[in-house]
Amino acid sequence: MYGRFTLYFPIEILPEIFGLSDLPGLVPRYNTAPTQAAAVVRSTGSARRLDLLRWGLVPSWAKGISVGSRMINARSEALPVKPVRNFINEPTRKETSYPGKRNSHL
């Protein structure tokens, strides 16, 4: 299970790699877990921005956000055939990138 990832390279290189103009309070993280804030690069029209978002997939029908920590291993290829697809709203999907490295040893 890959439940954690790291962001340990120099933060200063992110603007050059992703074409960002701002890094809102970003610091290296060595053990980011589900439900914690994770750095996400999102496309906003012609520009990109970095936001800190809560890591987890929370379906629209969920009664609380705690379900997000249990859905970290949802496989993209299974989305069309499994009930978890109910949380995806196709028209609002945007380009995203997650700067960091997956921890395969956990």
Sequence and secondary structure as in RCSB ss.txt:
>XXXX:A:sequence
MYGRFTLYFPIEILPEIFGLSDLPGLVPRYNTAPTQAAAVVRSTGSARRLDLLRWGLVPSWAKGISVGSRMINAR
SEALPVKPVRNFINEPTRKETSYPGKRNSHL
>XXXX:A:secstr
    EEE S GGGHHHHHT S  TT   EEEE TTSEEEEEEEETTEEEEEEEE S   TT SSGGGGGG TT  
GGGTTTSGGGGG  GGG   EE  SEE TT 
